Amino acid sequence: MARITYSIVPHDGGWAYKAADAYSESFPSREMAIAAAKAAAAEQQVGGDDEEISFQDEKGNWHFEHADGGDRPEATVEDG
């Protein structure tokens, strides 16, 4: 299972949550950033519908895959 960690960090004169190299918008307080990160983590874990996906690679070959809508990552929030 994939795992996503949202870290609370100072950002742009306020506080933000960060996942990998991506930052959220800035929040005026650490508490607001924590609440937003917890909401994002909860939404990240909500499953969806199964889908059939098709895509073309750089060589022009088509690929067809089945995406399991219930295959969601584990998301956590780290403060500090």
N, C-alpha and C positions, 0 to 999 in steps of 0.2 A: 504494500500500500504506500502510495506517495504521501509525503508529509510537507506541510507548509507552515512556516513559523512567522508570525507577525511580531516584529520587535518594536518597542516604543523608543523613539529617538528624538533628540532636539532637531528641529528642521525649520529653516526659513523664518526665524524669529519666534517660533512657537514649538509645538510638539506634533509628531506624526507617527504613523506606524509604517514599517518598512517590510516588504517581502522580497527576498533576493535583492535586486538592485532598484526596485521600484518603490517610490515613496507615495504615501497618501497626501491629500491636501494637509495644510498646517492647521492645527487647532490651538486655541489660546491657552489651554491647560493640559497637563499630562493626563488628568482624569478624563477629559473629553476624548483624548487620543486613545486611551485604553478602552473606553466604552465603544468607540467607533471600530477599533480593532476586534473587539469581542463580537460585535455585530457582523463584521466582514467574515470572521472565522466561522460563525454559525451559518451564514449564508453559503459559504464555500462547501459545506458538508451536506447541503440539501441535494438529493438525487433528482434526476430528471428522467426523461424518456429515453429508451434505447433509440439509436439512430444508425442509419447506414451512411457511411462517409465515402466519398470518392474524391480523388485528387490526382493531379498530373505532376510527375516529377520533372526535374530539369532536363531529362533525356526524352521527354514526351510520352513516357509510359504512364498508363492509367493504373491506379491502385484502388481497390475497393475493400473497405474494412467495416466491421461492426463495432460500434461504440456502446458499451454498457452504461446506461444512464445512472445506474446505482454505484458505479465505480468512482467514488469520490475520495479526495485526499483527507487525511487527518489534519486538522488545522488547530494550531495552538497560539497563544499570545504570551510573549515574554516581556516583562517590564523590568528593565535594568540590565 
